[in-house]
């Protein structure tokens, strides 16, 4: 179920959003001790369809929307205490009301796609929400990198062309991960925004998450499958979370990038060659060929 507060934030002009968030969250802090922690977390990846999947899930009568889809506690706001994190989720009394109405257990969760790539998020999440089920969406890393680049251009963060940005990525990310590990308060702007190729090395990220969570607690979804067969994938996710299977009347794609995804053949080959060995390691780890090569 979509929250009213989330609707208000979505309708707010971009420059006012942070102020509106703070105002809406403040009274929730008072009741944080009586609030839920997430039953599931969509950990990523970025530009892989997390917004669409979260919207589909929270249409379920037993799935309660968080204050916002992306809470960013385990990467951006970890300096705040756990009460702040709890304030982003529904009251346990409201959970009971939903369960009586739906006749089934009620769940809540969030979806912050930067968690998957963040070097400390797995350990932090396991420490505070060890019971959570994790969902990862993986998109063809070539297309993901292209979408990520154009998103950063749209945000005004990126001024280089795509090839220049790929050339600059190693230097831009140099020392970023070490600094994040050494200084938990460091936000790591370059790490979050200019990691076009590195975010597509999915296998290393999943292996890090599996250091802290049992493999059966993680569901990996190929993004292209969700775009092509959203009804089948949603049912798979609902079963994974223990929700009664409910089908939607329609499946709109959310947070679509509006740009020409065409890519010069030479640049596409460069990315295909870069990702090929990492994709093969991913296929071996998951025992599943995604066919991206």
Residue pairs with C-beta under 8 A, 6 or more apart in sequence:
1 58
1 59
1 61
1 63
1 64
1 65
1 98
2 55
2 58
2 59
2 65
3 64
3 65
3 66
3 67
5 24
5 67
5 68
6 65
6 66
6 67
6 68
6 69
8 20
8 24
9 17
9 20
9 21
9 24
9 68
12 20
21 68
24 67
25 67
25 84
25 87
25 88
28 35
28 67
28 87
28 88
29 83
29 84
29 87
31 87
31 91
32 83
32 84
32 86
32 87
33 83
33 86
34 91
34 92
34 93
35 86
35 87
35 89
35 90
35 91
35 92
36 64
36 86
36 89
36 90
36 91
36 92
36 95
36 108
37 85
37 86
37 89
37 128
37 129
37 132
38 66
38 89
38 108
38 109
38 110
38 129
38 132
39 107
39 108
39 109
39 131
39 132
39 133
39 241
40 107
40 109
40 132
40 133
40 134
40 135
40 241
41 109
41 110
41 111
41 112
41 115
41 125
41 129
41 132
41 133
41 134
41 135
42 50
42 53
42 54
42 109
42 110
42 111
42 112
42 113
42 134
42 135
42 136
42 137
43 112
43 113
43 115
43 116
43 121
43 125
43 134
43 135
43 136
43 209
44 50
44 112
44 113
44 114
44 115
44 116
44 117
44 136
44 137
44 205
45 113
45 116
45 117
45 136
45 137
45 138
45 139
45 144
45 199
45 202
45 205
46 113
46 114
46 116
46 117
46 144
46 148
46 199
47 113
47 139
47 144
47 147
47 148
47 151
47 257
48 113
48 137
48 138
48 139
48 144
48 223
49 137
49 139
49 223
49 226
49 227
49 253
50 69
50 111
50 113
50 137
51 69
51 111
51 254
51 255
52 226
52 230
52 251
52 252
52 253
52 254
52 255
53 111
53 135
53 137
53 221
53 226
53 233
53 234
53 237
54 69
54 111
55 252
55 254
56 230
56 234
56 237
56 248
56 251
57 63
57 109
57 234
57 237
57 238
57 241
58 64
58 65
59 246
59 248
60 238
60 243
60 246
61 98
61 101
61 102
61 246
62 98
62 99
62 102
62 104
62 105
62 106
62 107
62 243
62 244
63 106
63 107
63 108
63 109
63 241
63 243
64 89
64 90
64 94
64 95
64 98
64 106
64 107
64 108
65 108
66 88
66 89
66 90
66 108
66 109
66 110
67 87
67 88
67 89
68 88
68 110
69 110
69 111
69 112
70 110
70 111
70 112
70 113
71 77
71 85
71 88
71 110
71 112
72 112
72 114
73 80
73 84
73 85
73 88
73 112
74 112
74 115
74 118
74 120
74 121
74 124
74 125
74 128
75 112
75 114
75 115
75 118
75 120
75 121
75 192
76 114
76 187
77 84
77 85
78 120
78 124
78 184
79 184
79 185
82 128
85 128
88 110
89 108
89 110
90 108
95 106
95 108
98 106
99 105
99 106
104 243
104 244
105 242
107 241
107 242
107 243
109 132
114 121
114 192
115 121
115 122
115 125
116 136
116 205
116 209
117 191
117 195
117 198
117 199
117 205
118 180
118 191
119 177
119 180
119 181
119 208
120 180
120 181
120 184
122 208
122 209
122 211
122 212
122 213
123 212
125 132
125 212
126 212
126 213
130 213
132 217
133 217
133 218
133 219
133 240
133 241
134 209
134 213
134 217
134 218
134 219
135 218
135 219
135 221
135 237
135 240
136 202
136 206
136 209
136 218
136 219
136 220
136 221
137 221
137 222
137 223
137 226
138 202
138 220
138 221
138 222
138 223
138 282
138 290
139 147
139 222
139 223
139 224
140 223
140 224
140 290
140 292
141 197
141 199
141 200
141 201
141 202
141 271
141 275
141 278
141 279
141 292
142 200
142 263
142 268
142 271
142 272
142 275
142 292
143 261
144 199
144 200
145 166
145 196
145 197
145 199
145 200
145 271
146 162
146 261
146 263
147 257
147 261
148 195
148 196
148 199
149 158
149 162
149 165
149 196
150 257
150 259
150 261
151 257
152 158
152 193
152 194
154 257
154 259
155 193
157 193
157 194
158 165
158 193
158 194
160 168
162 263
162 267
163 264
163 267
165 194
165 196
166 196
166 197
166 267
166 270
166 271
168 194
169 194
169 195
169 196
169 197
169 198
172 190
172 194
173 190
173 191
173 194
173 195
173 198
176 188
176 190
176 191
177 188
177 191
179 186
179 188
180 186
180 188
180 191
197 271
197 274
197 275
200 275
200 278
201 275
201 278
202 278
202 282
203 278
203 281
203 282
203 285
204 278
206 218
206 220
206 282
206 285
207 285
209 218
210 218
219 236
219 237
219 240
220 286
221 233
221 236
221 237
222 290
224 290
225 232
225 233
226 233
227 253
230 248
230 251
231 247
231 248
231 251
234 247
234 248
234 251
235 245
235 247
238 244
238 245
238 246
239 245
272 293
275 292
275 293
276 293
279 290
279 292
279 293
280 293
282 290
283 289
283 290
